[in-house]
Amino acid sequence: MEVSNWTVHELTNEKDALRITDFYLSPLSFDDQRHTPGEIEHFRHAPLLSLSQRNHRHWYIENESGEIIAVTSCKENEHQSGGFLWDYLAVHREYRRHGFAKILFQALETFARSAGGRYILTYTCDLQEYLPIQKMFHANGFERIGTYPNYYYEGEARLAFYKPLSP
């Protein structure tokens, strides 16, 4: 599978926002399907909201059949001070380990830099299922900066990561 030939699409319309929502909520997107109530709300509403919010973007990749197989998003922090939050990243189970996450991150980082971003913050869970994304964060220059114990559910911590964006 030649990953460099795949196109990254930026979300620009309601129809694709709904397709992203369907992908997020499908059993093919996340290994850990025990979504918190807030995650479910986010998956249902964030793609549509990003169409009307400043510096809030979603990117996705489709397979040969036009099905969404990978999605990521980011938004500028609430202070609009050049900090960006890298939100969710999901790659279809059958398309993992081919570099789609890296391609999406490159689109996200390029956007954050072009928008005058000073840094990117991101996070993940400390469960075993999330070790691959933790490795990806480190491989792309992120430093783990903190832990929020029992953040998602009892016994599930949130790990915070930070990457400065040099000019």
C-alpha positions in Angstrom: 0.0 0.0 0.0 1.6 3.3 -1.2 0.6 5.8 1.5 2.1 8.8 -0.2 -0.5 8.6 -3.0 -3.4 9.0 -0.7 -5.1 12.4 -0.5 -5.8 14.3 2.8 -9.1 16.2 2.6 -9.9 19.1 4.8 -13.5 19.1 6.0 -15.5 21.8 4.2 -19.2 20.7 4.2 -22.0 19.3 6.3 -22.2 16.0 4.4 -18.6 15.1 5.1 -19.0 16.3 8.7 -21.7 13.7 9.2 -19.6 11.0 7.6 -16.8 11.8 10.0 -19.2 11.6 12.9 -20.3 8.1 11.6 -16.7 7.0 11.4 -15.8 8.2 14.9 -18.8 6.3 16.3 -18.2 3.1 14.3 -16.6 0.1 15.9 -13.8 0.4 13.2 -12.3 3.6 14.5 -11.2 3.2 18.1 -10.0 0.0 19.9 -11.4 1.3 23.2 -15.1 1.5 22.6 -15.9 2.6 26.1 -16.4 6.2 25.2 -17.2 8.7 27.9 -20.5 10.7 27.6 -18.4 13.8 26.6 -16.6 11.9 23.9 -19.8 10.7 22.4 -21.1 14.3 22.4 -17.8 15.5 20.9 -18.0 12.9 18.1 -21.6 13.8 17.3 -21.1 17.6 17.2 -17.4 18.7 16.8 -17.2 18.0 13.0 -20.2 20.2 12.3 -19.1 22.9 14.7 -15.6 23.0 13.1 -17.2 24.3 9.9 -18.1 27.5 11.6 -15.4 28.0 14.2 -12.2 30.0 13.8 -9.0 27.8 13.5 -10.9 24.5 14.2 -10.2 21.9 11.5 -10.8 18.3 10.6 -8.9 16.3 8.0 -9.7 12.9 6.7 -8.5 10.2 4.2 -10.8 8.0 2.1 -10.1 4.6 0.7 -10.6 3.7 -3.0 -14.4 3.2 -2.4 -14.8 6.7 -0.9 -15.1 5.5 2.7 -13.5 7.5 5.4 -10.5 5.5 6.9 -8.7 8.1 9.0 -9.6 11.3 10.7 -7.9 13.9 12.9 -8.7 17.4 14.1 -7.3 20.4 16.0 -8.4 23.7 17.2 -6.8 26.8 18.6 -6.9 27.2 22.4 -9.8 29.2 23.9 -7.5 32.2 24.5 -6.7 32.4 20.7 -3.0 32.9 21.6 -1.4 30.5 19.2 -1.7 27.3 21.1 -3.4 24.4 19.3 -5.1 21.3 20.8 -4.6 18.2 18.7 -7.9 16.4 19.4 -8.9 13.0 18.2 -7.0 10.8 15.7 -8.7 7.6 14.5 -7.5 5.2 11.8 -9.7 2.3 10.5 -8.6 -1.0 12.0 -7.8 -2.5 8.6 -5.6 0.5 7.5 -3.4 0.9 10.6 0.4 0.7 10.5 0.6 2.2 7.0 1.4 5.8 7.9 -2.0 7.4 7.7 -1.8 8.8 11.2 1.6 10.4 10.3 0.2 11.9 7.1 -2.8 13.4 9.0 -0.5 14.8 11.7 1.7 16.5 9.0 -1.4 18.2 7.6 -2.4 19.3 11.1 1.1 20.6 12.0 1.4 22.4 8.7 -2.0 24.1 9.4 -1.0 25.1 13.0 2.3 26.6 11.8 0.6 28.5 9.0 -1.9 29.9 11.5 0.9 31.2 13.6 0.8 28.4 16.1 3.3 28.5 19.0 2.7 25.0 20.2 0.5 21.9 20.0 -1.0 20.2 23.1 -2.5 16.7 22.9 -3.5 13.9 25.2 -4.4 10.3 25.4 -5.4 7.6 27.9 -2.8 5.5 29.8 -4.4 2.2 28.9 -2.5 -0.4 26.9 -4.6 0.3 23.8 -3.1 3.7 23.6 0.6 2.8 23.6 0.9 3.2 19.8 -0.4 6.8 19.9 2.0 7.6 22.8 4.9 6.3 20.7 3.7 8.4 17.7 3.6 11.5 19.9 7.2 10.9 21.0 8.3 10.1 17.4 6.9 13.5 16.3 8.6 15.6 18.9 6.1 15.7 21.7 7.1 15.6 25.3 4.9 14.1 28.0 4.1 17.0 30.4 1.6 15.6 32.8 -0.9 13.1 34.1 -4.4 13.5 35.2 -5.3 10.5 37.4 -8.7 8.9 37.1 -9.6 11.4 34.3 -11.8 9.3 32.0 -13.0 6.6 34.4 -11.7 5.3 37.7 -8.2 3.9 37.0 -7.8 5.6 33.6 -5.5 8.5 33.6 -5.1 11.2 30.9 -1.6 11.8 29.7 -0.8 15.3 28.4 1.8 15.9 25.6 3.4 19.2 24.3 5.3 20.2 21.2 6.7 23.6 20.7 6.4 25.0 17.1 9.6 26.9 16.3 9.4 29.6 13.6 
